[in-house]
Amino acid sequence: MTKYEQFCILILINVETIVKMKSNPRQKFVELAEKRVEKALKDIKLIGNLSNKSNYQYNEQDVKKIFGVLKKALDECKGRFEQGGKDKDEVFKL
């Protein structure tokens, strides 16, 4: 099999995958939700690593601000599932 034929097969496989995902919204939701939640959980764990006082310096106000903005983002995300709609992007700064 030539490189061109291999390339064409890969293109066809990718097109089939895209068509399947578009034709099955549930499958697409599950696949994306699993990836995104797994990434969010990993990032939350990394935030938790910042609690190591031998490596980092922070105060109670910093902690409250971090968890406040995380809670707000989760509440807004949950609200979108309950009511639908768009959210606005915010930039976090201490």
SULHU-V211512 format. One record per helix or strand of 2 or more residues. SS is the DSSP state (H for helix, E for strand). FROM is the first residue (numbers start at 1). LEN is the number of residues. If there is no record, write none. Layout:
BEGIN
ss = (SS | SS)
from = (FROM | FROM)
len = (LEN | LEN)
END
This chain:
BEGIN
ss = (H | H | H)
from = (3 | 25 | 60)
len = (21 | 25 | 24)
END
